[in-house]
Amino acid sequence: MDMSTPQIAVLRQNIHGLSADDYATALRDRLPDADITVAQTPDDERDLLESAPIATGFSLGEAQIERATNLDLFACVYAGVGHLPLETFENQEIAVTNASGVHGPNIAEYVIGAILSHVRRFKQAWRQQQRGSWQSFPARELNGSTVTVVGLGAIGTSVVDRLDPFGVDTLGVRYTPSKGGPTDEVFGFDEIHDALARTDYLVLACPLTDETRGLIDSDALLTLPTDAVLVNIARGGVVDTDALVSALQSNRIGGATLDVTDPEPLPGDHPLWEFENVTITPHNAGHTPDYYERTAEILAGNVERYRSGNTEFENRVV
């Protein structure tokens, strides 16, 4: 295998309305001398996986991995890799990378927009506009408030960075608070109630794990001030949905913006749709036209490492 011109298999995918061909174009711009082939059919994928040392896509099954005898690197185009059979990759000695960091700017913008929408009550203004009602209503300021961000990875850090000009105090919650972070204070998960009690806006940006599943339960919602607003761009399972509905019904929380829900998709008759202080979007906070540009940037750097025999790949998870 000529390491100077490695073959890269781009598997079938359609993410955020962008095709695999768009991804291949972004890769060719960065790696003009690489052999980049886009699979169009399952047969194409099978043939490419039998010969290519590098493949990129959102998933590979165990049978595909076992047949990919020449594969050295699988570049997953998702930030999360919980859907991948990582043990099988490890057994086959195939390195796996993820797309951590590609969502930072776009999801952070979503969070800022969601918070400001609640602060300035844009949903109230929209409802009045729909009925042609010119009626003043009170609003708040984000300045001087406290925003708690649960999860200080690439997305959480991007959120905190964009909050800086608004004059807020920031609290961070993470697995290992000893690592510190970009927030004014950092708490561990065992101290989350200390942070929640001081929170005006709670942003969930953590992965869904055994520790975070149901993290925001009835007890956590009881600790939050009654005018606090929840923004969830993590996973729906981080929040106990029944507890959230109960808190909203009892006016024990100021409102919520949910890009993710549990269950998902949210059934049309679910009570969360009925609250005037809740905004729901269909898991599209991560949508961006620059998605493949960012994933291509990560993979291009890792291809250069591969060429030099360096396996310390960026975003390596296996």
Secondary structure in CASP SS format (residue, H / E / C, confidence):
PFRMAT SS
TARGET T0000
AUTHOR 0000-0000-0000
METHOD secondary structure of the structure
MODEL  1
M C 1.00
D C 1.00
M C 1.00
S C 1.00
T C 1.00
P C 1.00
Q E 1.00
I E 1.00
A E 1.00
V E 1.00
L C 1.00
R C 1.00
Q C 1.00
N E 1.00
I E 1.00
H C 1.00
G C 1.00
L E 1.00
S E 1.00
A H 1.00
D H 1.00
D H 1.00
Y H 1.00
A H 1.00
T H 1.00
A H 1.00
L H 1.00
R H 1.00
D H 1.00
R H 1.00
L C 1.00
P C 1.00
D C 1.00
A C 1.00
D E 1.00
I E 1.00
T E 1.00
V E 1.00
A C 1.00
Q C 1.00
T C 1.00
P H 1.00
D H 1.00
D H 1.00
E H 1.00
R H 1.00
D H 1.00
L H 1.00
L H 1.00
E H 1.00
S H 1.00
A C 1.00
P C 1.00
I E 1.00
A E 1.00
T E 1.00
G E 1.00
F C 1.00
S C 1.00
L C 1.00
G C 1.00
E H 1.00
A H 1.00
Q H 1.00
I H 1.00
E H 1.00
R H 1.00
A C 1.00
T C 1.00
N C 1.00
L C 1.00
D C 1.00
L E 1.00
F E 1.00
A E 1.00
C E 1.00
V C 1.00
Y C 1.00
A C 1.00
G C 1.00
V C 1.00
G C 1.00
H C 1.00
L C 1.00
P C 1.00
L H 1.00
E H 1.00
T H 1.00
F H 1.00
E H 1.00
N H 1.00
Q C 1.00
E C 1.00
I C 1.00
A E 1.00
V E 1.00
T E 1.00
N C 1.00
A C 1.00
S C 1.00
G C 1.00
V C 1.00
H C 1.00
G H 1.00
P H 1.00
N H 1.00
I H 1.00
A H 1.00
E H 1.00
Y H 1.00
V H 1.00
I H 1.00
G H 1.00
A H 1.00
I H 1.00
L H 1.00
S H 1.00
H H 1.00
V H 1.00
R H 1.00
R C 1.00
F H 1.00
K H 1.00
Q H 1.00
A H 1.00
W H 1.00
R H 1.00
Q H 1.00
Q H 1.00
Q H 1.00
R C 1.00
G C 1.00
S C 1.00
W C 1.00
Q C 1.00
S C 1.00
F C 1.00
P C 1.00
A C 1.00
R C 1.00
E C 1.00
L C 1.00
N C 1.00
G C 1.00
S C 1.00
T E 1.00
V E 1.00
T E 1.00
V E 1.00
V E 1.00
G C 1.00
L C 1.00
G C 1.00
A H 1.00
I H 1.00
G H 1.00
T H 1.00
S H 1.00
V H 1.00
V H 1.00
D H 1.00
R H 1.00
L H 1.00
D H 1.00
P H 1.00
F H 1.00
G C 1.00
V C 1.00
D E 1.00
T E 1.00
L E 1.00
G E 1.00
V E 1.00
R C 1.00
Y C 1.00
T C 1.00
P H 1.00
S H 1.00
K H 1.00
G C 1.00
G C 1.00
P C 1.00
T C 1.00
D C 1.00
E E 1.00
V E 1.00
F E 1.00
G C 1.00
F H 1.00
D H 1.00
E H 1.00
I H 1.00
H H 1.00
D H 1.00
A H 1.00
L H 1.00
A C 1.00
R C 1.00
T C 1.00
D C 1.00
Y E 1.00
L E 1.00
V E 1.00
L E 1.00
A C 1.00
C C 1.00
P C 1.00
L C 1.00
T C 1.00
D C 1.00
E C 1.00
T C 1.00
R C 1.00
G C 1.00
L C 1.00
I E 1.00
D C 1.00
S H 1.00
D H 1.00
A H 1.00
L H 1.00
L H 1.00
T H 1.00
L C 1.00
P C 1.00
T C 1.00
D C 1.00
A C 1.00
V E 1.00
L E 1.00
V E 1.00
N E 1.00
I C 1.00
A C 1.00
R C 1.00
G H 1.00
G H 1.00
V H 1.00
V E 1.00
D C 1.00
T H 1.00
D H 1.00
A H 1.00
L H 1.00
V H 1.00
S H 1.00
A H 1.00
L H 1.00
Q H 1.00
S C 1.00
N C 1.00
R C 1.00
I C 1.00
G C 1.00
G E 1.00
A E 1.00
T E 1.00
L E 1.00
D C 1.00
V C 1.00
T C 1.00
D C 1.00
P C 1.00
E C 1.00
P C 1.00
L C 1.00
P C 1.00
G C 1.00
D C 1.00
H C 1.00
P H 1.00
L H 1.00
W H 1.00
E H 1.00
F C 1.00
E C 1.00
N C 1.00
V E 1.00
T E 1.00
I E 1.00
T C 1.00
P C 1.00
H C 1.00
N C 1.00
A C 1.00
G C 1.00
H C 1.00
T C 1.00
P C 1.00
D C 1.00
Y H 1.00
Y H 1.00
E H 1.00
R H 1.00
T H 1.00
A H 1.00
E H 1.00
I H 1.00
L H 1.00
A H 1.00
G H 1.00
N H 1.00
V H 1.00
E H 1.00
R H 1.00
Y H 1.00
R H 1.00
S C 1.00
G C 1.00
N C 1.00
T C 1.00
E C 1.00
F C 1.00
E C 1.00
N C 1.00
R E 1.00
V C 1.00
V C 1.00
END
